[in-house]
Amino acid sequence: MVKPLREKYAADYVIANVENAAAGFGITPQMAQKMFSYGIDIQTSGNHIWDRQDLVDYMALNPKLLRPANYPAGVPGLGSYVETIGDTQIGVINLMGRTFMHNIDCPFKAAELIVDDMRRRTEVIFVDFHAEATSEKQALAYYLDGKVSAVVGTHTHVQTADEQISGRGTAYITDAGMTGPHDSIIGMQKRPSLDRFLTGMPKRFSTATDDVRISGVLVKIEPTSGRAESIERYSIEFDIDSHQDQDDIGE
């Protein structure tokens, strides 16, 4: 489905957060390879990136599968990457919030250091901020306003309707939305999720299967200045049964 979307939107570069691809928890090396074969240029992640331990060695071999850049020094993998597409260099930064999440290094300070270095090479910089709190996401967008092309939030799975472009040319949305089953509670079967809220007892979660949609945003960026010109969100129904490759369910 990614390749038809690339053609439909004439997309030059596709970024996908894949950290829930393996039945909602992490991603395997085999699945990461499939993601690239679908037409995804770079993969970002978040708090579930370490759920599949066999991924650690794979990350060392493929720098285009990112983990949050504000993990402490010495953690495997990379948190940012710069790639040349045609005549333009594109920088991608993956960060994770700390509010209601793991108490790792400061995403603001990490972003500042990486952005300062990236801007020596390119003005086109995209940030995936994997965070729980809307306030933290908005604060990072304000902190990086005019320094990056886009700050796109991930993690909460529910697409927000607050897409905007600042006066200084930075596109923002609190959450790009979930690619997966929307007849669910953030992608999981509703009954176990509801029971956990009702009883406080642990429950085994299973991935839901109905009302599958592909969600995301399309950001148009002027390559010389790095300023965002437009941001458009989408949520497209996807019929898995009619798709030839059933392995695309985790996409």
Backbone as CSV, one residue per row, in Angstrom:
resi,resn,N_x,N_y,N_z,CA_x,CA_y,CA_z,C_x,C_y,C_z
1,MET,0.819,-1.209,0.000,0.000,0.000,0.000,0.858,1.267,0.000
2,VAL,2.101,1.165,0.476,2.952,2.358,0.552,3.282,2.881,-0.843
3,LYS,3.617,1.990,-1.752,4.011,2.430,-3.090,2.888,3.159,-3.816
4,PRO,1.638,2.658,-3.800,0.548,3.435,-4.406,0.361,4.807,-3.748
5,LEU,0.553,4.871,-2.434,0.433,6.164,-1.750,1.550,7.114,-2.173
6,ARG,2.743,6.577,-2.359,3.853,7.414,-2.839,3.494,8.028,-4.179
7,GLU,2.915,7.212,-5.058,2.542,7.705,-6.379,1.392,8.713,-6.284
8,LYS,0.404,8.417,-5.462,-0.754,9.292,-5.332,-0.357,10.684,-4.857
9,TYR,0.515,10.735,-3.857,0.905,12.016,-3.281,2.212,12.560,-3.839
10,ALA,2.814,11.839,-4.798,4.102,12.231,-5.377,5.129,12.475,-4.281
11,ALA,5.198,11.546,-3.336,6.077,11.690,-2.181,7.519,11.362,-2.547
12,ASP,8.428,12.243,-2.183,9.853,12.019,-2.431,10.511,11.199,-1.329
13,TYR,9.920,11.226,-0.128,10.566,10.573,1.019,9.488,10.114,1.988
14,VAL,9.585,8.851,2.431,8.567,8.271,3.308,9.209,7.861,4.632
15,ILE,8.643,8.378,5.719,9.098,8.072,7.076,7.969,7.334,7.782
16,ALA,8.268,6.214,8.421,7.243,5.451,9.127,7.736,5.081,10.516
17,ASN,6.894,5.336,11.519,7.188,4.840,12.860,6.685,3.408,12.942
18,VAL,7.597,2.476,13.215,7.282,1.052,13.073,7.346,0.285,14.390
19,GLU,7.384,0.985,15.504,7.704,0.309,16.753,6.601,-0.604,17.281
20,ASN,5.421,-0.553,16.696,4.340,-1.450,17.102,4.019,-2.491,16.035
21,ALA,4.916,-2.677,15.079,4.631,-3.539,13.927,4.458,-5.004,14.308
22,ALA,5.175,-5.467,15.324,5.125,-6.877,15.711,4.006,-7.097,16.727
23,ALA,2.774,-7.177,16.214,1.585,-7.408,17.051,1.471,-6.391,18.171
24,GLY,1.918,-5.175,17.910,1.772,-4.099,18.877,2.982,-3.844,19.747
25,PHE,3.997,-4.700,19.668,5.131,-4.560,20.574,6.450,-4.780,19.827
26,GLY,7.103,-3.697,19.452,8.405,-3.782,18.807,8.312,-4.158,17.337
27,ILE,9.458,-4.514,16.792,9.557,-4.928,15.396,10.708,-5.914,15.276
28,THR,10.574,-6.897,14.397,11.618,-7.889,14.184,12.500,-7.456,13.005
29,PRO,13.708,-8.000,12.906,14.553,-7.686,11.750,13.875,-8.028,10.429
30,GLN,13.167,-9.155,10.379,12.499,-9.561,9.142,11.415,-8.552,8.760
31,MET,10.678,-8.084,9.739,9.628,-7.104,9.468,10.226,-5.772,9.047
32,ALA,11.330,-5.378,9.663,11.988,-4.127,9.281,12.432,-4.187,7.828
33,GLN,12.979,-5.329,7.413,13.392,-5.485,6.023,12.196,-5.369,5.089
34,LYS,11.061,-5.960,5.472,9.860,-5.852,4.643,9.385,-4.416,4.540
35,MET,9.483,-3.675,5.639,9.065,-2.276,5.627,9.840,-1.501,4.568
36,PHE,11.138,-1.723,4.513,11.940,-1.049,3.495,11.523,-1.486,2.091
37,SER,11.200,-2.752,1.920,10.824,-3.247,0.596,9.479,-2.676,0.141
38,TYR,8.626,-2.265,1.077,7.337,-1.678,0.726,7.464,-0.276,0.133
39,GLY,8.618,0.351,0.308,8.794,1.698,-0.197,9.005,2.741,0.885
40,ILE,9.272,2.305,2.112,9.577,3.217,3.219,11.068,3.527,3.182
41,ASP,11.405,4.804,3.289,12.808,5.217,3.200,13.539,5.115,4.531
42,ILE,12.864,5.461,5.617,13.502,5.413,6.932,12.449,5.076,7.974
43,GLN,12.868,4.337,9.006,11.949,3.886,10.042,12.327,4.502,11.385
44,THR,11.327,5.016,12.093,11.533,5.560,13.426,10.839,4.651,14.437
45,SER,11.040,4.951,15.728,10.503,4.053,16.750,10.218,4.836,18.032
46,GLY,10.237,4.128,19.161,9.925,4.771,20.431,10.150,3.834,21.596
47,ASN,9.242,3.834,22.563,9.468,3.105,23.811,9.418,1.592,23.668
48,HIS,8.875,1.066,22.563,8.819,-0.388,22.379,9.962,-0.924,21.509
49,ILE,10.921,-0.092,21.189,11.965,-0.506,20.256,12.779,-1.687,20.774
50,TRP,12.899,-1.825,22.092,13.729,-2.898,22.643,12.911,-4.141,23.007
51,ASP,11.643,-4.208,22.631,10.817,-5.360,22.990,11.270,-6.636,22.297
52,ARG,11.928,-6.510,21.149,12.418,-7.683,20.408,13.942,-7.639,20.429
53,GLN,14.538,-8.468,21.271,15.978,-8.377,21.511,16.811,-8.693,20.271
54,ASP,16.267,-9.495,19.352,17.041,-9.823,18.151,17.204,-8.619,17.229
55,LEU,16.553,-7.518,17.563,16.663,-6.321,16.726,17.970,-5.573,16.952
56,VAL,18.602,-5.782,18.100,19.789,-5.005,18.459,20.897,-5.173,17.420
57,ASP,21.191,-6.413,17.037,22.242,-6.650,16.044,21.861,-6.072,14.687
58,TYR,20.577,-6.155,14.337,20.117,-5.620,13.054,20.300,-4.105,12.990
59,MET,20.044,-3.427,14.087,20.177,-1.970,14.112,21.611,-1.538,13.854
60,ALA,22.552,-2.340,14.273,23.954,-2.018,14.034,24.295,-2.099,12.554
61,LEU,23.527,-2.895,11.804,23.783,-3.083,10.383,22.990,-2.121,9.513
62,ASN,21.895,-1.585,10.041,21.044,-0.698,9.244,20.770,0.592,9.996
63,PRO,21.523,1.658,9.689,21.363,2.925,10.401,20.078,3.662,10.081
64,LYS,19.293,3.140,9.127,18.032,3.798,8.761,16.841,3.262,9.550
65,LEU,17.100,2.396,10.518,16.108,2.050,11.525,16.537,2.769,12.801
66,LEU,15.830,3.839,13.139,16.253,4.707,14.233,15.615,4.309,15.559
67,ARG,16.332,4.585,16.636,15.769,4.551,17.980,15.850,5.989,18.508
68,PRO,15.086,6.314,19.561,15.121,7.692,20.053,16.535,8.168,20.360
69,ALA,16.852,9.353,19.871,18.214,9.889,19.989,18.581,10.262,21.416
70,ASN,17.601,10.424,22.292,17.908,10.837,23.661,18.038,9.673,24.626
71,TYR,18.225,8.445,24.104,18.702,7.372,24.965,20.146,7.691,25.364
72,PRO,20.612,7.210,26.515,21.966,7.541,26.972,23.052,7.055,26.010
73,ALA,24.209,7.661,26.109,25.356,7.260,25.290,25.673,5.786,25.526
74,GLY,26.021,5.093,24.450,26.360,3.686,24.527,25.228,2.747,24.161
75,VAL,23.990,3.279,24.045,22.856,2.452,23.637,23.003,2.118,22.149
76,PRO,22.711,0.889,21.736,22.871,0.520,20.317,22.023,1.382,19.393
77,GLY,22.475,1.480,18.160,21.708,2.164,17.130,21.933,3.659,17.079
78,LEU,21.254,4.292,16.115,21.349,5.734,15.901,19.985,6.384,16.103
79,GLY,20.020,7.658,16.500,18.788,8.397,16.703,18.530,9.442,15.638
80,SER,19.417,9.557,14.673,19.239,10.529,13.595,19.983,10.047,12.359
81,TYR,19.591,10.622,11.211,20.191,10.187,9.957,19.987,11.268,8.913
82,VAL,20.979,11.456,8.059,20.882,12.398,6.945,21.081,11.625,5.657
83,GLU,20.153,11.812,4.719,20.200,11.078,3.458,20.032,12.039,2.294
84,THR,20.735,11.771,1.211,20.625,12.591,0.008,19.604,11.990,-0.939
85,ILE,18.585,12.787,-1.281,17.555,12.381,-2.230,17.572,13.394,-3.366
86,GLY,18.042,12.957,-4.531,18.195,13.887,-5.649,19.239,14.937,-5.307
87,ASP,18.824,16.200,-5.340,19.739,17.293,-5.014,19.563,17.785,-3.577
88,THR,18.763,17.085,-2.798,18.423,17.565,-1.453,18.849,16.574,-0.386
89,GLN,19.411,17.088,0.687,19.697,16.268,1.851,18.547,16.396,2.840
90,ILE,18.119,15.270,3.373,17.003,15.230,4.316,17.506,14.671,5.642
91,GLY,17.298,15.433,6.701,17.674,14.985,8.035,16.451,14.507,8.802
92,VAL,16.583,13.370,9.476,15.493,12.811,10.290,16.011,12.594,11.702
93,ILE,15.236,13.060,12.678,15.595,12.909,14.087,14.446,12.201,14.800
94,ASN,14.784,11.180,15.566,13.804,10.439,16.365,14.054,10.761,17.838
95,LEU,13.034,11.280,18.529,13.149,11.624,19.942,12.005,10.994,20.719
96,MET,12.203,10.828,22.035,11.143,10.301,22.887,10.941,11.214,24.087
97,GLY,9.679,11.444,24.420,9.347,12.287,25.554,9.622,11.604,26.882
98,ARG,9.587,12.395,27.962,9.819,11.850,29.299,8.596,11.935,30.202
99,THR,7.615,12.750,29.863,6.417,12.870,30.683,5.563,11.601,30.558
100,PHE,5.351,10.906,31.674,4.617,9.635,31.724,5.306,8.537,30.915
101,MET,6.610,8.676,30.669,7.364,7.671,29.915,8.695,7.417,30.621
102,HIS,9.617,6.720,29.957,10.900,6.404,30.572,11.682,7.683,30.875
103,ASN,12.366,7.692,31.995,13.154,8.852,32.387,14.551,8.762,31.761
104,ILE,14.590,9.024,30.453,15.869,8.980,29.743,16.399,10.409,29.610
105,ASP,17.377,10.618,28.753,17.987,11.942,28.626,16.985,12.953,28.069
106,CYS,17.289,14.224,28.255,16.386,15.305,27.871,16.225,15.375,26.346
107,PRO,15.000,15.263,25.833,14.815,15.346,24.379,15.095,16.745,23.831
108,PHE,14.892,17.771,24.632,15.121,19.151,24.188,16.609,19.401,23.971
109,LYS,17.419,18.987,24.935,18.865,19.184,24.803,19.440,18.319,23.689
110,ALA,18.935,17.089,23.586,19.405,16.210,22.511,19.056,16.796,21.153
111,ALA,17.830,17.302,21.027,17.405,17.907,19.767,18.271,19.099,19.404
112,GLU,18.560,19.934,20.374,19.355,21.136,20.109,20.725,20.795,19.528
113,LEU,21.383,19.801,20.124,22.716,19.412,19.649,22.655,18.822,18.245
114,ILE,21.676,17.945,17.998,21.588,17.289,16.694,21.192,18.280,15.610
115,VAL,20.235,19.147,15.901,19.776,20.118,14.906,20.903,21.077,14.534
116,ASP,21.642,21.550,15.525,22.765,22.452,15.236,23.768,21.801,14.294
117,ASP,24.019,20.501,14.488,24.950,19.780,13.617,24.342,19.553,12.238
118,MET,23.075,19.161,12.185,22.426,18.880,10.900,22.338,20.118,10.025
119,ARG,22.111,21.256,10.619,21.904,22.465,9.826,23.188,22.936,9.132
120,ARG,24.310,22.325,9.478,25.537,22.588,8.713,25.468,21.919,7.349
121,ARG,24.577,20.917,7.217,24.459,20.149,5.976,23.142,20.392,5.244
122,THR,22.067,20.632,5.989,20.761,20.769,5.348,19.815,21.585,6.207
123,GLU,18.848,22.220,5.541,17.777,22.936,6.244,16.515,22.082,6.352
124,VAL,16.502,20.957,5.638,15.327,20.087,5.639,15.485,19.057,6.763
125,ILE,14.782,19.284,7.844,14.918,18.431,9.027,13.527,18.047,9.534
126,PHE,13.309,16.756,9.681,12.034,16.202,10.146,12.251,15.553,11.504
127,VAL,11.379,15.858,12.466,11.480,15.298,13.812,10.255,14.442,14.111
128,ASP,10.465,13.182,14.464,9.420,12.320,15.006,9.573,12.365,16.521
129,PHE,8.592,12.986,17.199,8.641,13.081,18.659,7.642,12.097,19.243
130,HIS,8.164,11.005,19.773,7.354,9.908,20.302,7.092,10.202,21.780
131,ALA,5.925,10.769,22.079,5.675,11.250,23.436,4.216,11.095,23.807
132,GLU,3.958,11.047,25.104,2.611,10.869,25.636,1.860,12.184,25.766
133,ALA,2.522,13.195,26.313,1.834,14.433,26.667,1.793,15.418,25.513
134,THR,0.595,15.925,25.220,0.448,16.960,24.194,1.285,18.179,24.537
135,SER,1.339,18.549,25.791,2.089,19.734,26.203,3.574,19.593,25.887
136,GLU,4.124,18.401,26.081,5.542,18.187,25.801,5.811,18.267,24.300
137,LYS,4.882,17.735,23.499,5.036,17.804,22.050,4.965,19.255,21.569
138,GLN,3.991,19.996,22.068,3.877,21.403,21.672,5.098,22.199,22.118
139,ALA,5.601,21.883,23.299,6.771,22.596,23.814,7.998,22.356,22.929
140,LEU,8.180,21.117,22.460,9.322,20.842,21.581,9.162,21.571,20.259
141,ALA,7.935,21.612,19.732,7.711,22.340,18.484,8.051,23.818,18.656
142,TYR,7.683,24.389,19.774,8.011,25.788,20.044,9.522,25.961,20.203
143,TYR,10.166,25.010,20.869,11.608,25.070,21.110,12.398,25.011,19.799
144,LEU,11.883,24.234,18.844,12.581,24.050,17.564,11.991,24.902,16.445
145,ASP,11.069,25.792,16.784,10.380,26.593,15.778,11.362,27.378,14.918
146,GLY,11.247,27.204,13.604,12.137,27.893,12.679,13.473,27.209,12.478
147,LYS,13.748,26.168,13.254,15.015,25.443,13.142,14.858,24.110,12.416
148,VAL,13.631,23.596,12.391,13.363,22.336,11.695,12.154,22.520,10.786
149,SER,11.996,21.610,9.842,10.891,21.692,8.882,9.584,21.190,9.472
150,ALA,9.661,20.166,10.324,8.440,19.573,10.862,8.719,18.862,12.168
151,VAL,7.769,18.973,13.084,7.734,18.170,14.309,6.419,17.404,14.272
152,VAL,6.513,16.087,14.121,5.325,15.237,14.028,5.295,14.299,15.224
153,GLY,4.205,14.350,15.987,4.072,13.509,17.158,3.586,12.112,16.820
154,THR,4.090,11.145,17.575,3.623,9.763,17.496,3.444,9.240,18.919
155,HIS,2.921,8.028,19.039,2.798,7.265,20.284,1.374,7.095,20.773
156,THR,0.525,8.134,20.722,-0.801,7.998,21.317,-1.804,7.303,20.409
157,HIS,-1.437,7.058,19.154,-2.212,6.243,18.205,-3.461,6.933,17.657
158,VAL,-3.926,7.991,18.274,-5.139,8.672,17.832,-4.760,9.940,17.071
159,GLN,-5.135,10.007,15.803,-4.759,11.147,14.978,-5.448,12.423,15.470
160,THR,-4.680,13.482,15.598,-5.222,14.760,16.059,-5.516,15.674,14.879
161,ALA,-6.322,16.703,15.124,-6.767,17.610,14.065,-6.178,19.000,14.246
162,ASP,-4.929,19.053,14.731,-4.302,20.349,15.017,-3.108,20.632,14.113
163,GLU,-3.119,20.065,12.899,-2.000,20.320,11.985,-1.904,21.814,11.683
164,GLN,-0.683,22.327,11.643,-0.465,23.763,11.463,0.964,24.019,11.008
165,ILE,1.185,25.222,10.503,2.537,25.669,10.146,2.775,26.989,10.849
166,SER,3.860,27.083,11.571,4.172,28.308,12.298,4.600,29.409,11.337
167,GLY,4.646,30.627,11.848,5.093,31.753,11.037,6.537,31.628,10.595
168,ARG,7.288,30.791,11.279,8.704,30.593,10.940,8.913,29.350,10.079
169,GLY,7.814,28.702,9.660,7.924,27.632,8.676,8.092,26.227,9.210
170,THR,7.709,25.991,10.461,7.778,24.640,11.018,6.382,24.022,11.067
171,ALA,6.201,22.883,10.401,4.932,22.164,10.432,4.834,21.367,11.720
172,TYR,3.587,21.200,12.203,3.388,20.481,13.466,2.041,19.778,13.471
173,ILE,2.018,18.595,14.084,0.776,17.911,14.449,1.080,17.114,15.708
174,THR,0.137,17.065,16.630,0.375,16.374,17.899,0.513,14.871,17.710
175,ASP,-0.307,14.271,16.844,-0.143,12.838,16.570,-0.582,12.528,15.145
176,ALA,0.268,11.824,14.420,-0.006,11.481,13.020,-1.047,10.389,12.883
177,GLY,-1.342,9.698,13.969,-2.356,8.657,13.918,-1.771,7.273,13.744
178,MET,-2.606,6.282,13.890,-2.195,4.884,13.878,-2.508,4.226,12.540
179,THR,-1.570,3.447,12.050,-1.843,2.551,10.932,-2.129,1.177,11.517
180,GLY,-3.403,0.780,11.443,-3.804,-0.480,12.053,-5.301,-0.524,12.243
181,PRO,-5.794,-1.444,13.087,-7.234,-1.624,13.284,-7.821,-0.527,14.172
182,HIS,-8.771,0.224,13.647,-9.358,1.327,14.409,-10.599,0.906,15.195
183,ASP,-11.169,-0.262,14.907,-12.233,-0.806,15.744,-11.548,-1.507,16.909
184,SER,-11.051,-0.708,17.853,-10.137,-1.218,18.869,-9.953,-0.154,19.944
185,ILE,-9.149,-0.478,20.929,-8.635,0.527,21.866,-7.148,0.643,21.579
186,ILE,-6.786,1.701,20.926,-5.446,1.981,20.382,-4.798,0.747,19.755
187,GLY,-5.571,0.036,18.953,-5.044,-1.081,18.182,-5.240,-2.445,18.801
188,MET,-5.637,-2.494,20.070,-5.819,-3.765,20.765,-7.304,-4.110,20.885
189,GLN,-7.585,-5.421,21.055,-8.962,-5.844,21.240,-9.575,-5.111,22.428
190,LYS,-10.831,-4.715,22.284,-11.444,-3.808,23.256,-11.720,-4.451,24.616
191,ARG,-12.152,-5.696,24.632,-12.570,-6.290,25.898,-11.436,-6.386,26.932
192,PRO,-10.257,-6.940,26.576,-9.180,-6.986,27.576,-8.739,-5.595,28.034
193,SER,-8.699,-4.640,27.108,-8.306,-3.287,27.487,-9.319,-2.685,28.452
194,LEU,-10.607,-2.883,28.159,-11.648,-2.355,29.031,-11.618,-3.037,30.396
195,ASP,-11.415,-4.355,30.412,-11.380,-5.081,31.680,-10.253,-4.591,32.582
196,ARG,-9.135,-4.228,31.985,-8.034,-3.733,32.813,-8.409,-2.425,33.496
197,PHE,-9.139,-1.564,32.780,-9.595,-0.320,33.394,-10.644,-0.580,34.471
198,LEU,-11.515,-1.562,34.244,-12.590,-1.837,35.189,-12.110,-2.533,36.456
199,THR,-11.117,-3.400,36.316,-10.695,-4.224,37.453,-9.329,-3.865,38.017
200,GLY,-8.485,-3.217,37.219,-7.119,-2.949,37.653,-6.221,-4.160,37.576
201,MET,-6.740,-5.276,37.069,-5.973,-6.510,36.963,-5.248,-6.571,35.622
202,PRO,-4.065,-7.224,35.589,-3.360,-7.368,34.308,-4.131,-8.255,33.354
203,LYS,-4.088,-7.909,32.078,-4.766,-8.663,31.042,-3.819,-8.863,29.859
204,ARG,-3.988,-9.996,29.174,-3.191,-10.251,27.976,-3.838,-9.539,26.786
205,PHE,-3.073,-8.652,26.158,-3.599,-7.898,25.027,-3.351,-8.648,23.720
206,SER,-4.305,-8.545,22.813,-4.168,-9.100,21.473,-4.537,-8.026,20.462
207,THR,-3.858,-8.047,19.332,-4.113,-7.050,18.303,-5.500,-7.248,17.708
208,ALA,-6.237,-6.147,17.577,-7.544,-6.189,16.909,-7.346,-6.366,15.402
209,THR,-8.448,-6.579,14.686,-8.325,-6.872,13.249,-9.251,-6.067,12.358
210,ASP,-10.232,-5.361,12.926,-11.270,-4.739,12.106,-11.038,-3.248,11.878
211,ASP,-11.595,-2.760,10.748,-11.520,-1.344,10.381,-10.071,-0.865,10.305
212,VAL,-9.299,-1.513,9.463,-7.888,-1.168,9.301,-7.753,0.095,8.458
213,ARG,-6.957,1.018,8.926,-6.718,2.268,8.212,-5.229,2.604,8.221
214,ILE,-4.817,3.291,7.186,-3.457,3.826,7.110,-3.547,5.321,7.402
215,SER,-2.882,5.753,8.445,-2.937,7.153,8.857,-1.552,7.785,8.782
216,GLY,-1.536,9.082,8.555,-0.265,9.788,8.501,-0.452,11.229,8.081
217,VAL,0.644,11.888,7.746,0.598,13.263,7.265,1.519,13.418,6.066
218,LEU,1.143,14.325,5.206,1.956,14.695,4.056,2.452,16.115,4.283
219,VAL,3.751,16.287,4.312,4.344,17.598,4.537,5.118,18.015,3.285
220,LYS,4.790,19.165,2.757,5.506,19.713,1.610,6.510,20.741,2.118
221,ILE,7.778,20.579,1.711,8.862,21.410,2.227,9.622,22.051,1.083
222,GLU,9.907,23.326,1.216,10.750,24.018,0.233,12.195,23.615,0.527
223,PRO,12.888,22.962,-0.421,14.174,22.331,-0.112,15.313,23.279,0.224
224,THR,15.303,24.476,-0.316,16.420,25.400,-0.056,16.340,26.002,1.336
225,SER,15.164,26.486,1.695,14.992,27.128,2.999,14.648,26.138,4.104
226,GLY,14.096,24.978,3.729,13.652,24.018,4.720,12.318,24.367,5.355
227,ARG,11.650,25.411,4.858,10.369,25.829,5.415,9.235,24.940,4.901
228,ALA,8.352,24.552,5.801,7.179,23.779,5.399,6.198,24.688,4.684
229,GLU,5.661,24.196,3.580,4.674,24.949,2.811,3.261,24.463,3.072
230,SER,3.108,23.183,3.437,1.785,22.643,3.744,1.936,21.382,4.576
231,ILE,0.878,21.072,5.328,0.800,19.807,6.060,-0.634,19.311,5.953
232,GLU,-0.786,18.064,5.535,-2.113,17.484,5.298,-2.177,16.113,5.961
233,ARG,-3.154,15.900,6.806,-3.316,14.586,7.430,-4.241,13.718,6.569
234,TYR,-4.082,12.407,6.684,-4.957,11.487,5.959,-5.209,10.245,6.805
235,SER,-6.324,9.606,6.580,-6.661,8.321,7.191,-7.453,7.540,6.151
236,ILE,-6.835,6.498,5.615,-7.374,5.786,4.461,-7.733,4.364,4.848
237,GLU,-8.968,3.947,4.536,-9.382,2.575,4.800,-8.563,1.610,3.948
238,PHE,-8.247,0.464,4.542,-7.391,-0.515,3.874,-8.003,-1.906,4.040
239,ASP,-8.368,-2.528,2.952,-8.981,-3.853,2.974,-7.887,-4.913,2.911
240,ILE,-7.575,-5.480,4.052,-6.509,-6.483,4.116,-6.867,-7.725,3.300
241,ASP,-8.134,-8.134,3.349,-8.540,-9.374,2.675,-8.294,-9.329,1.169
242,SER,-8.345,-8.132,0.603,-8.144,-8.023,-0.835,-6.688,-7.801,-1.209
243,HIS,-5.819,-7.713,-0.188,-4.405,-7.469,-0.455,-3.695,-8.790,-0.685
244,GLN,-2.782,-8.811,-1.609,-2.116,-10.056,-1.985,-1.196,-10.577,-0.898
245,ASP,-0.519,-9.659,-0.166,0.481,-10.085,0.823,-0.096,-9.887,2.215
246,GLN,-0.517,-10.976,2.843,-1.113,-10.862,4.165,-0.113,-10.395,5.224
247,ASP,1.181,-10.500,4.937,2.163,-10.010,5.884,2.121,-8.495,6.016
248,ASP,1.421,-7.797,5.116,1.308,-6.356,5.204,0.437,-5.907,6.370
249,ILE,-0.160,-6.840,7.096,-1.005,-6.492,8.228,-0.225,-5.656,9.241
250,GLY,1.054,-5.944,9.425,1.835,-5.212,10.422,2.331,-3.871,9.933
251,GLU,2.005,-3.494,8.733,2.548,-2.271,8.148,2.120,-1.028,8.892
